[in-house]
Amino acid sequence: MAVNKQSNIKAILDTDLEKLLKKTKQYNSFVDGELKCIYCGTPITIDNLSIIIPEVRCKNVSLNFCCNNSVCLAKFREEHE
Ligand SMILES: [Zn+2]
């Protein structure tokens, strides 16, 4: 699965999120509250998830997450402009 880092950044629906997380084998981590915002380290939930940032490592895609904290969103924007 080829993922373009820039164009795949988008908000997605919960059902799509579940599928994505299962595909990247991060679903259990998500359910266990082990996925964290890459900026502040807050555990990511459906309620505070704002941006999904796909990362390709050795052809495996894993997902990074940004929470809905305005400080984190500002950092994300700085990095992706
Ligand atoms: Zn954050």
PDB file of the backbone (N, CA, C, O) and the ligand in Angstrom, with CONECT records:
HET     ZN  A 101       1
ATOM      1  N   MET A   1       0.840  -1.180   0.000  1.00  0.00           N
ATOM      2  CA  MET A   1       0.000   0.000   0.000  1.00  0.00           C
ATOM      3  C   MET A   1       0.885   1.244   0.000  1.00  0.00           C
ATOM      4  O   MET A   1       1.627   1.491   0.951  1.00  0.00           O
ATOM      5  N   ALA A   2       0.800   1.997  -1.042  1.00  0.00           N
ATOM      6  CA  ALA A   2       1.587   3.223  -1.132  1.00  0.00           C
ATOM      7  C   ALA A   2       0.801   4.377  -0.536  1.00  0.00           C
ATOM      8  O   ALA A   2      -0.357   4.613  -0.880  1.00  0.00           O
ATOM      9  N   VAL A   3       1.451   5.077   0.351  1.00  0.00           N
ATOM     10  CA  VAL A   3       0.768   6.205   0.973  1.00  0.00           C
ATOM     11  C   VAL A   3       1.590   7.474   0.790  1.00  0.00           C
ATOM     12  O   VAL A   3       2.759   7.539   1.168  1.00  0.00           O
ATOM     13  N   ASN A   4       0.976   8.437   0.225  1.00  0.00           N
ATOM     14  CA  ASN A   4       1.603   9.744   0.126  1.00  0.00           C
ATOM     15  C   ASN A   4       1.328  10.493   1.420  1.00  0.00           C
ATOM     16  O   ASN A   4       0.177  10.715   1.796  1.00  0.00           O
ATOM     17  N   LYS A   5       2.392  10.873   2.084  1.00  0.00           N
ATOM     18  CA  LYS A   5       2.269  11.462   3.409  1.00  0.00           C
ATOM     19  C   LYS A   5       1.356  12.694   3.414  1.00  0.00           C
ATOM     20  O   LYS A   5       0.526  12.858   4.308  1.00  0.00           O
ATOM     21  N   GLN A   6       1.513  13.523   2.444  1.00  0.00           N
ATOM     22  CA  GLN A   6       0.755  14.776   2.456  1.00  0.00           C
ATOM     23  C   GLN A   6      -0.729  14.577   2.134  1.00  0.00           C
ATOM     24  O   GLN A   6      -1.598  15.096   2.835  1.00  0.00           O
ATOM     25  N   SER A   7      -1.010  13.823   1.071  1.00  0.00           N
ATOM     26  CA  SER A   7      -2.383  13.779   0.586  1.00  0.00           C
ATOM     27  C   SER A   7      -3.290  12.881   1.421  1.00  0.00           C
ATOM     28  O   SER A   7      -4.512  12.936   1.281  1.00  0.00           O
ATOM     29  N   ASN A   8      -2.707  12.060   2.283  1.00  0.00           N
ATOM     30  CA  ASN A   8      -3.545  11.163   3.066  1.00  0.00           C
ATOM     31  C   ASN A   8      -3.870  11.698   4.445  1.00  0.00           C
ATOM     32  O   ASN A   8      -4.496  11.016   5.257  1.00  0.00           O
ATOM     33  N   ILE A   9      -3.450  12.899   4.700  1.00  0.00           N
ATOM     34  CA  ILE A   9      -3.780  13.511   5.977  1.00  0.00           C
ATOM     35  C   ILE A   9      -5.205  14.031   5.897  1.00  0.00           C
ATOM     36  O   ILE A   9      -5.490  14.974   5.159  1.00  0.00           O
ATOM     37  N   LYS A  10      -6.074  13.426   6.641  1.00  0.00           N
ATOM     38  CA  LYS A  10      -7.464  13.839   6.580  1.00  0.00           C
ATOM     39  C   LYS A  10      -8.217  13.309   7.778  1.00  0.00           C
ATOM     40  O   LYS A  10      -7.814  12.345   8.429  1.00  0.00           O
ATOM     41  N   ALA A  11      -9.295  13.957   8.038  1.00  0.00           N
ATOM     42  CA  ALA A  11     -10.163  13.471   9.096  1.00  0.00           C
ATOM     43  C   ALA A  11     -10.991  12.331   8.534  1.00  0.00           C
ATOM     44  O   ALA A  11     -11.488  12.424   7.411  1.00  0.00           O
ATOM     45  N   ILE A  12     -11.145  11.277   9.281  1.00  0.00           N
ATOM     46  CA  ILE A  12     -11.917  10.154   8.775  1.00  0.00           C
ATOM     47  C   ILE A  12     -12.959   9.721   9.801  1.00  0.00           C
ATOM     48  O   ILE A  12     -12.870  10.045  10.985  1.00  0.00           O
ATOM     49  N   LEU A  13     -13.924   8.998   9.322  1.00  0.00           N
ATOM     50  CA  LEU A  13     -15.009   8.550  10.184  1.00  0.00           C
ATOM     51  C   LEU A  13     -14.558   7.389  11.056  1.00  0.00           C
ATOM     52  O   LEU A  13     -13.592   6.693  10.743  1.00  0.00           O
ATOM     53  N   ASP A  14     -15.266   7.199  12.138  1.00  0.00           N
ATOM     54  CA  ASP A  14     -14.908   6.157  13.089  1.00  0.00           C
ATOM     55  C   ASP A  14     -14.768   4.778  12.451  1.00  0.00           C
ATOM     56  O   ASP A  14     -13.843   4.034  12.774  1.00  0.00           O
ATOM     57  N   THR A  15     -15.679   4.441  11.554  1.00  0.00           N
ATOM     58  CA  THR A  15     -15.626   3.116  10.946  1.00  0.00           C
ATOM     59  C   THR A  15     -14.387   2.973  10.081  1.00  0.00           C
ATOM     60  O   THR A  15     -13.759   1.914  10.042  1.00  0.00           O
ATOM     61  N   ASP A  16     -14.042   4.051   9.386  1.00  0.00           N
ATOM     62  CA  ASP A  16     -12.831   4.027   8.577  1.00  0.00           C
ATOM     63  C   ASP A  16     -11.599   3.935   9.474  1.00  0.00           C
ATOM     64  O   ASP A  16     -10.619   3.262   9.154  1.00  0.00           O
ATOM     65  N   LEU A  17     -11.681   4.630  10.605  1.00  0.00           N
ATOM     66  CA  LEU A  17     -10.573   4.601  11.550  1.00  0.00           C
ATOM     67  C   LEU A  17     -10.335   3.173  12.039  1.00  0.00           C
ATOM     68  O   LEU A  17      -9.198   2.708  12.123  1.00  0.00           O
ATOM     69  N   GLU A  18     -11.432   2.495  12.358  1.00  0.00           N
ATOM     70  CA  GLU A  18     -11.310   1.127  12.832  1.00  0.00           C
ATOM     71  C   GLU A  18     -10.626   0.242  11.785  1.00  0.00           C
ATOM     72  O   GLU A  18      -9.731  -0.545  12.093  1.00  0.00           O
ATOM     73  N   LYS A  19     -11.079   0.401  10.541  1.00  0.00           N
ATOM     74  CA  LYS A  19     -10.480  -0.379   9.443  1.00  0.00           C
ATOM     75  C   LYS A  19      -8.993  -0.074   9.284  1.00  0.00           C
ATOM     76  O   LYS A  19      -8.157  -0.966   9.137  1.00  0.00           O
ATOM     77  N   LEU A  20      -8.702   1.222   9.320  1.00  0.00           N
ATOM     78  CA  LEU A  20      -7.304   1.656   9.181  1.00  0.00           C
ATOM     79  C   LEU A  20      -6.432   1.066  10.291  1.00  0.00           C
ATOM     80  O   LEU A  20      -5.347   0.540  10.042  1.00  0.00           O
ATOM     81  N   LEU A  21      -6.937   1.171  11.519  1.00  0.00           N
ATOM     82  CA  LEU A  21      -6.167   0.691  12.664  1.00  0.00           C
ATOM     83  C   LEU A  21      -5.962  -0.818  12.608  1.00  0.00           C
ATOM     84  O   LEU A  21      -4.921  -1.332  13.019  1.00  0.00           O
ATOM     85  N   LYS A  22      -6.967  -1.519  12.096  1.00  0.00           N
ATOM     86  CA  LYS A  22      -6.818  -2.973  11.976  1.00  0.00           C
ATOM     87  C   LYS A  22      -5.785  -3.307  10.909  1.00  0.00           C
ATOM     88  O   LYS A  22      -5.009  -4.252  11.044  1.00  0.00           O
ATOM     89  N   LYS A  23      -5.796  -2.512   9.850  1.00  0.00           N
ATOM     90  CA  LYS A  23      -4.847  -2.723   8.758  1.00  0.00           C
ATOM     91  C   LYS A  23      -3.412  -2.509   9.228  1.00  0.00           C
ATOM     92  O   LYS A  23      -2.502  -3.239   8.834  1.00  0.00           O
ATOM     93  N   THR A  24      -3.224  -1.510  10.064  1.00  0.00           N
ATOM     94  CA  THR A  24      -1.865  -1.212  10.534  1.00  0.00           C
ATOM     95  C   THR A  24      -1.544  -1.944  11.843  1.00  0.00           C
ATOM     96  O   THR A  24      -0.500  -1.717  12.454  1.00  0.00           O
ATOM     97  N   LYS A  25      -2.458  -2.823  12.261  1.00  0.00           N
ATOM     98  CA  LYS A  25      -2.292  -3.601  13.493  1.00  0.00           C
ATOM     99  C   LYS A  25      -2.133  -2.713  14.725  1.00  0.00           C
ATOM    100  O   LYS A  25      -1.424  -3.065  15.667  1.00  0.00           O
ATOM    101  N   GLN A  26      -2.800  -1.561  14.707  1.00  0.00           N
ATOM    102  CA  GLN A  26      -2.746  -0.670  15.857  1.00  0.00           C
ATOM    103  C   GLN A  26      -4.081  -0.605  16.594  1.00  0.00           C
ATOM    104  O   GLN A  26      -4.251   0.160  17.543  1.00  0.00           O
ATOM    105  N   TYR A  27      -5.031  -1.435  16.130  1.00  0.00           N
ATOM    106  CA  TYR A  27      -6.373  -1.360  16.706  1.00  0.00           C
ATOM    107  C   TYR A  27      -6.384  -1.701  18.196  1.00  0.00           C
ATOM    108  O   TYR A  27      -7.002  -0.998  18.996  1.00  0.00           O
ATOM    109  N   ASN A  28      -5.700  -2.778  18.560  1.00  0.00           N
ATOM    110  CA  ASN A  28      -5.665  -3.170  19.971  1.00  0.00           C
ATOM    111  C   ASN A  28      -5.008  -2.096  20.828  1.00  0.00           C
ATOM    112  O   ASN A  28      -5.452  -1.817  21.942  1.00  0.00           O
ATOM    113  N   SER A  29      -3.945  -1.496  20.297  1.00  0.00           N
ATOM    114  CA  SER A  29      -3.278  -0.416  21.028  1.00  0.00           C
ATOM    115  C   SER A  29      -4.221   0.750  21.238  1.00  0.00           C
ATOM    116  O   SER A  29      -4.239   1.383  22.294  1.00  0.00           O
ATOM    117  N   PHE A  30      -5.011   1.021  20.196  1.00  0.00           N
ATOM    118  CA  PHE A  30      -5.968   2.120  20.296  1.00  0.00           C
ATOM    119  C   PHE A  30      -7.008   1.837  21.382  1.00  0.00           C
ATOM    120  O   PHE A  30      -7.295   2.686  22.226  1.00  0.00           O
ATOM    121  N   VAL A  31      -7.562   0.626  21.340  1.00  0.00           N
ATOM    122  CA  VAL A  31      -8.581   0.230  22.322  1.00  0.00           C
ATOM    123  C   VAL A  31      -8.005   0.259  23.737  1.00  0.00           C
ATOM    124  O   VAL A  31      -8.701   0.616  24.688  1.00  0.00           O
ATOM    125  N   ASP A  32      -6.737  -0.117  23.873  1.00  0.00           N
ATOM    126  CA  ASP A  32      -6.095  -0.123  25.192  1.00  0.00           C
ATOM    127  C   ASP A  32      -5.593   1.254  25.619  1.00  0.00           C
ATOM    128  O   ASP A  32      -5.012   1.403  26.694  1.00  0.00           O
ATOM    129  N   GLY A  33      -5.819   2.262  24.769  1.00  0.00           N
ATOM    130  CA  GLY A  33      -5.392   3.615  25.122  1.00  0.00           C
ATOM    131  C   GLY A  33      -3.895   3.823  25.038  1.00  0.00           C
ATOM    132  O   GLY A  33      -3.339   4.693  25.709  1.00  0.00           O
ATOM    133  N   GLU A  34      -3.231   3.005  24.194  1.00  0.00           N
ATOM    134  CA  GLU A  34      -1.771   3.091  24.111  1.00  0.00           C
ATOM    135  C   GLU A  34      -1.271   3.992  22.988  1.00  0.00           C
ATOM    136  O   GLU A  34      -0.073   4.259  22.890  1.00  0.00           O
ATOM    137  N   LEU A  35      -2.182   4.457  22.144  1.00  0.00           N
ATOM    138  CA  LEU A  35      -1.763   5.367  21.076  1.00  0.00           C
ATOM    139  C   LEU A  35      -1.763   6.790  21.620  1.00  0.00           C
ATOM    140  O   LEU A  35      -2.722   7.230  22.255  1.00  0.00           O
ATOM    141  N   LYS A  36      -0.687   7.488  21.362  1.00  0.00           N
ATOM    142  CA  LYS A  36      -0.560   8.820  21.957  1.00  0.00           C
ATOM    143  C   LYS A  36      -0.330   9.899  20.910  1.00  0.00           C
ATOM    144  O   LYS A  36       0.182   9.636  19.822  1.00  0.00           O
ATOM    145  N   CYS A  37      -0.715  11.103  21.260  1.00  0.00           N
ATOM    146  CA  CYS A  37      -0.439  12.263  20.421  1.00  0.00           C
ATOM    147  C   CYS A  37       1.076  12.382  20.252  1.00  0.00           C
ATOM    148  O   CYS A  37       1.819  12.308  21.231  1.00  0.00           O
ATOM    149  N   ILE A  38       1.537  12.567  19.002  1.00  0.00           N
ATOM    150  CA  ILE A  38       2.988  12.620  18.782  1.00  0.00           C
ATOM    151  C   ILE A  38       3.602  13.901  19.355  1.00  0.00           C
ATOM    152  O   ILE A  38       4.821  13.987  19.505  1.00  0.00           O
ATOM    153  N   TYR A  39       2.796  14.861  19.664  1.00  0.00           N
ATOM    154  CA  TYR A  39       3.335  16.125  20.177  1.00  0.00           C
ATOM    155  C   TYR A  39       3.311  16.220  21.695  1.00  0.00           C
ATOM    156  O   TYR A  39       4.312  16.595  22.306  1.00  0.00           O
ATOM    157  N   CYS A  40       2.174  15.882  22.318  1.00  0.00           N
ATOM    158  CA  CYS A  40       2.074  16.082  23.767  1.00  0.00           C
ATOM    159  C   CYS A  40       1.986  14.769  24.548  1.00  0.00           C
ATOM    160  O   CYS A  40       2.099  14.772  25.773  1.00  0.00           O
ATOM    161  N   GLY A  41       1.784  13.642  23.848  1.00  0.00           N
ATOM    162  CA  GLY A  41       1.766  12.356  24.541  1.00  0.00           C
ATOM    163  C   GLY A  41       0.443  11.993  25.191  1.00  0.00           C
ATOM    164  O   GLY A  41       0.346  10.976  25.879  1.00  0.00           O
ATOM    165  N   THR A  42      -0.573  12.810  24.980  1.00  0.00           N
ATOM    166  CA  THR A  42      -1.897  12.492  25.507  1.00  0.00           C
ATOM    167  C   THR A  42      -2.450  11.241  24.827  1.00  0.00           C
ATOM    168  O   THR A  42      -2.368  11.128  23.604  1.00  0.00           O
ATOM    169  N   PRO A  43      -3.006  10.308  25.582  1.00  0.00           N
ATOM    170  CA  PRO A  43      -3.609   9.129  24.945  1.00  0.00           C
ATOM    171  C   PRO A  43      -4.715   9.560  23.973  1.00  0.00           C
ATOM    172  O   PRO A  43      -5.552  10.405  24.293  1.00  0.00           O
ATOM    173  N   ILE A  44      -4.695   8.965  22.793  1.00  0.00           N
ATOM    174  CA  ILE A  44      -5.654   9.333  21.750  1.00  0.00           C
ATOM    175  C   ILE A  44      -6.930   8.511  21.890  1.00  0.00           C
ATOM    176  O   ILE A  44      -6.887   7.286  22.010  1.00  0.00           O
ATOM    177  N   THR A  45      -8.055   9.199  21.872  1.00  0.00           N
ATOM    178  CA  THR A  45      -9.357   8.539  21.855  1.00  0.00           C
ATOM    179  C   THR A  45     -10.155   9.102  20.681  1.00  0.00           C
ATOM    180  O   THR A  45      -9.721  10.036  20.007  1.00  0.00           O
ATOM    181  N   ILE A  46     -11.323   8.521  20.452  1.00  0.00           N
ATOM    182  CA  ILE A  46     -12.191   9.034  19.390  1.00  0.00           C
ATOM    183  C   ILE A  46     -12.501  10.512  19.632  1.00  0.00           C
ATOM    184  O   ILE A  46     -12.621  11.293  18.689  1.00  0.00           O
ATOM    185  N   ASP A  47     -12.628  10.879  20.894  1.00  0.00           N
ATOM    186  CA  ASP A  47     -13.042  12.232  21.238  1.00  0.00           C
ATOM    187  C   ASP A  47     -11.976  13.301  21.007  1.00  0.00           C
ATOM    188  O   ASP A  47     -12.303  14.438  20.667  1.00  0.00           O
ATOM    189  N   ASN A  48     -10.704  12.942  21.190  1.00  0.00           N
ATOM    190  CA  ASN A  48      -9.688  13.988  21.048  1.00  0.00           C
ATOM    191  C   ASN A  48      -8.821  13.831  19.791  1.00  0.00           C
ATOM    192  O   ASN A  48      -7.913  14.627  19.553  1.00  0.00           O
ATOM    193  N   LEU A  49      -9.109  12.801  18.995  1.00  0.00           N
ATOM    194  CA  LEU A  49      -8.337  12.602  17.768  1.00  0.00           C
ATOM    195  C   LEU A  49      -8.693  13.671  16.742  1.00  0.00           C
ATOM    196  O   LEU A  49      -9.866  13.860  16.421  1.00  0.00           O
ATOM    197  N   SER A  50      -7.691  14.363  16.233  1.00  0.00           N
ATOM    198  CA  SER A  50      -8.006  15.356  15.206  1.00  0.00           C
ATOM    199  C   SER A  50      -7.299  15.094  13.886  1.00  0.00           C
ATOM    200  O   SER A  50      -7.862  15.351  12.822  1.00  0.00           O
ATOM    201  N   ILE A  51      -6.074  14.588  13.941  1.00  0.00           N
ATOM    202  CA  ILE A  51      -5.367  14.351  12.677  1.00  0.00           C
ATOM    203  C   ILE A  51      -4.654  13.004  12.717  1.00  0.00           C
ATOM    204  O   ILE A  51      -4.032  12.635  13.713  1.00  0.00           O
ATOM    205  N   ILE A  52      -4.763  12.279  11.599  1.00  0.00           N
ATOM    206  CA  ILE A  52      -4.039  11.024  11.446  1.00  0.00           C
ATOM    207  C   ILE A  52      -2.904  11.253  10.466  1.00  0.00           C
ATOM    208  O   ILE A  52      -3.121  11.768   9.369  1.00  0.00           O
ATOM    209  N   ILE A  53      -1.709  10.878  10.851  1.00  0.00           N
ATOM    210  CA  ILE A  53      -0.538  11.116  10.024  1.00  0.00           C
ATOM    211  C   ILE A  53       0.099   9.768   9.669  1.00  0.00           C
ATOM    212  O   ILE A  53       0.815   9.184  10.482  1.00  0.00           O
ATOM    213  N   PRO A  54      -0.165   9.276   8.445  1.00  0.00           N
ATOM    214  CA  PRO A  54       0.405   7.986   8.062  1.00  0.00           C
ATOM    215  C   PRO A  54       1.923   8.089   7.899  1.00  0.00           C
ATOM    216  O   PRO A  54       2.441   9.089   7.403  1.00  0.00           O
ATOM    217  N   GLU A  55       2.608   7.057   8.319  1.00  0.00           N
ATOM    218  CA  GLU A  55       4.055   7.034   8.187  1.00  0.00           C
ATOM    219  C   GLU A  55       4.447   5.695   7.576  1.00  0.00           C
ATOM    220  O   GLU A  55       4.001   4.644   8.038  1.00  0.00           O
ATOM    221  N   VAL A  56       5.282   5.730   6.534  1.00  0.00           N
ATOM    222  CA  VAL A  56       5.687   4.496   5.878  1.00  0.00           C
ATOM    223  C   VAL A  56       7.088   4.113   6.335  1.00  0.00           C
ATOM    224  O   VAL A  56       8.045   4.873   6.185  1.00  0.00           O
ATOM    225  N   ARG A  57       7.177   2.913   6.895  1.00  0.00           N
ATOM    226  CA  ARG A  57       8.480   2.397   7.325  1.00  0.00           C
ATOM    227  C   ARG A  57       8.659   1.033   6.699  1.00  0.00           C
ATOM    228  O   ARG A  57       7.907   0.104   6.995  1.00  0.00           O
ATOM    229  N   CYS A  58       9.658   0.907   5.828  1.00  0.00           N
ATOM    230  CA  CYS A  58       9.933  -0.382   5.204  1.00  0.00           C
ATOM    231  C   CYS A  58       8.657  -1.007   4.635  1.00  0.00           C
ATOM    232  O   CYS A  58       8.371  -2.178   4.888  1.00  0.00           O
ATOM    233  N   LYS A  59       7.906  -0.239   3.881  1.00  0.00           N
ATOM    234  CA  LYS A  59       6.669  -0.671   3.227  1.00  0.00           C
ATOM    235  C   LYS A  59       5.516  -0.923   4.188  1.00  0.00           C
ATOM    236  O   LYS A  59       4.399  -1.184   3.744  1.00  0.00           O
ATOM    237  N   ASN A  60       5.756  -0.851   5.480  1.00  0.00           N
ATOM    238  CA  ASN A  60       4.658  -0.977   6.434  1.00  0.00           C
ATOM    239  C   ASN A  60       4.167   0.417   6.819  1.00  0.00           C
ATOM    240  O   ASN A  60       4.948   1.316   7.127  1.00  0.00           O
ATOM    241  N   VAL A  61       2.864   0.556   6.790  1.00  0.00           N
ATOM    242  CA  VAL A  61       2.304   1.847   7.166  1.00  0.00           C
ATOM    243  C   VAL A  61       1.915   1.800   8.636  1.00  0.00           C
ATOM    244  O   VAL A  61       1.232   0.877   9.079  1.00  0.00           O
ATOM    245  N   SER A  62       2.347   2.781   9.371  1.00  0.00           N
ATOM    246  CA  SER A  62       1.826   2.925  10.724  1.00  0.00           C
ATOM    247  C   SER A  62       1.263   4.332  10.837  1.00  0.00           C
ATOM    248  O   SER A  62       1.610   5.224  10.063  1.00  0.00           O
ATOM    249  N   LEU A  63       0.404   4.505  11.797  1.00  0.00           N
ATOM    250  CA  LEU A  63      -0.281   5.788  11.921  1.00  0.00           C
ATOM    251  C   LEU A  63       0.208   6.556  13.137  1.00  0.00           C
ATOM    252  O   LEU A  63       0.341   6.010  14.232  1.00  0.00           O
ATOM    253  N   ASN A  64       0.466   7.817  12.919  1.00  0.00           N
ATOM    254  CA  ASN A  64       0.730   8.722  14.030  1.00  0.00           C
ATOM    255  C   ASN A  64      -0.513   9.582  14.225  1.00  0.00           C
ATOM    256  O   ASN A  64      -1.314   9.758  13.307  1.00  0.00           O
ATOM    257  N   PHE A  65      -0.661  10.111  15.431  1.00  0.00           N
ATOM    258  CA  PHE A  65      -1.885  10.850  15.730  1.00  0.00           C
ATOM    259  C   PHE A  65      -1.582  12.190  16.378  1.00  0.00           C
ATOM    260  O   PHE A  65      -0.611  12.354  17.116  1.00  0.00           O
ATOM    261  N   CYS A  66      -2.455  13.140  16.069  1.00  0.00           N
ATOM    262  CA  CYS A  66      -2.371  14.442  16.723  1.00  0.00           C
ATOM    263  C   CYS A  66      -3.702  14.679  17.423  1.00  0.00           C
ATOM    264  O   CYS A  66      -4.762  14.481  16.829  1.00  0.00           O
ATOM    265  N   CYS A  67      -3.651  15.102  18.682  1.00  0.00           N
ATOM    266  CA  CYS A  67      -4.883  15.339  19.425  1.00  0.00           C
ATOM    267  C   CYS A  67      -5.481  16.697  19.044  1.00  0.00           C
ATOM    268  O   CYS A  67      -4.954  17.393  18.176  1.00  0.00           O
ATOM    269  N   ASN A  68      -6.565  17.059  19.689  1.00  0.00           N
ATOM    270  CA  ASN A  68      -7.253  18.296  19.305  1.00  0.00           C
ATOM    271  C   ASN A  68      -6.806  19.515  20.124  1.00  0.00           C
ATOM    272  O   ASN A  68      -7.476  20.548  20.136  1.00  0.00           O
ATOM    273  N   ASN A  69      -5.687  19.380  20.791  1.00  0.00           N
ATOM    274  CA  ASN A  69      -5.118  20.512  21.518  1.00  0.00           C
ATOM    275  C   ASN A  69      -4.591  21.539  20.504  1.00  0.00           C
ATOM    276  O   ASN A  69      -3.880  21.181  19.565  1.00  0.00           O
ATOM    277  N   SER A  70      -4.940  22.802  20.698  1.00  0.00           N
ATOM    278  CA  SER A  70      -4.567  23.812  19.703  1.00  0.00           C
ATOM    279  C   SER A  70      -3.048  23.962  19.588  1.00  0.00           C
ATOM    280  O   SER A  70      -2.542  24.306  18.520  1.00  0.00           O
ATOM    281  N   VAL A  71      -2.325  23.709  20.667  1.00  0.00           N
ATOM    282  CA  VAL A  71      -0.858  23.777  20.617  1.00  0.00           C
ATOM    283  C   VAL A  71      -0.305  22.706  19.679  1.00  0.00           C
ATOM    284  O   VAL A  71       0.592  22.962  18.877  1.00  0.00           O
ATOM    285  N   CYS A  72      -0.861  21.503  19.798  1.00  0.00           N
ATOM    286  CA  CYS A  72      -0.418  20.394  18.948  1.00  0.00           C
ATOM    287  C   CYS A  72      -0.793  20.660  17.493  1.00  0.00           C
ATOM    288  O   CYS A  72       0.000  20.398  16.589  1.00  0.00           O
ATOM    289  N   LEU A  73      -1.984  21.173  17.268  1.00  0.00           N
ATOM    290  CA  LEU A  73      -2.425  21.464  15.904  1.00  0.00           C
ATOM    291  C   LEU A  73      -1.532  22.525  15.269  1.00  0.00           C
ATOM    292  O   LEU A  73      -1.233  22.460  14.077  1.00  0.00           O
ATOM    293  N   ALA A  74      -1.111  23.498  16.066  1.00  0.00           N
ATOM    294  CA  ALA A  74      -0.218  24.532  15.556  1.00  0.00           C
ATOM    295  C   ALA A  74       1.131  23.922  15.170  1.00  0.00           C
ATOM    296  O   ALA A  74       1.714  24.281  14.147  1.00  0.00           O
ATOM    297  N   LYS A  75       1.623  22.992  16.005  1.00  0.00           N
ATOM    298  CA  LYS A  75       2.891  22.329  15.694  1.00  0.00           C
ATOM    299  C   LYS A  75       2.774  21.533  14.409  1.00  0.00           C
ATOM    300  O   LYS A  75       3.671  21.547  13.567  1.00  0.00           O
ATOM    301  N   PHE A  76       1.649  20.835  14.271  1.00  0.00           N
ATOM    302  CA  PHE A  76       1.421  20.049  13.067  1.00  0.00           C
ATOM    303  C   PHE A  76       1.450  20.940  11.830  1.00  0.00           C
ATOM    304  O   PHE A  76       2.077  20.607  10.825  1.00  0.00           O
ATOM    305  N   ARG A  77       0.767  22.069  11.916  1.00  0.00           N
ATOM    306  CA  ARG A  77       0.707  22.991  10.778  1.00  0.00           C
ATOM    307  C   ARG A  77       2.087  23.531  10.426  1.00  0.00           C
ATOM    308  O   ARG A  77       2.428  23.665   9.251  1.00  0.00           O
ATOM    309  N   GLU A  78       2.869  23.835  11.439  1.00  0.00           N
ATOM    310  CA  GLU A  78       4.244  24.310  11.215  1.00  0.00           C
ATOM    311  C   GLU A  78       5.053  23.279  10.441  1.00  0.00           C
ATOM    312  O   GLU A  78       5.796  23.618   9.520  1.00  0.00           O
ATOM    313  N   GLU A  79       4.898  22.018  10.825  1.00  0.00           N
ATOM    314  CA  GLU A  79       5.692  20.963  10.198  1.00  0.00           C
ATOM    315  C   GLU A  79       5.219  20.604   8.795  1.00  0.00           C
ATOM    316  O   GLU A  79       5.988  20.058   8.005  1.00  0.00           O
ATOM    317  N   HIS A  80       3.994  20.897   8.485  1.00  0.00           N
ATOM    318  CA  HIS A  80       3.443  20.435   7.211  1.00  0.00           C
ATOM    319  C   HIS A  80       3.105  21.563   6.263  1.00  0.00           C
ATOM    320  O   HIS A  80       2.247  21.421   5.393  1.00  0.00           O
ATOM    321  N   GLU A  81       3.775  22.670   6.433  1.00  0.00           N
ATOM    322  CA  GLU A  81       3.530  23.768   5.514  1.00  0.00           C
ATOM    323  C   GLU A  81       4.604  23.835   4.459  1.00  0.00           C
ATOM    324  O   GLU A  81       4.563  24.706   3.590  1.00  0.00           O
TER     325      GLU A  81
HETATM  326 ZN    ZN A 101      -1.416  16.655  21.590  1.00  0.00          ZN2+
END
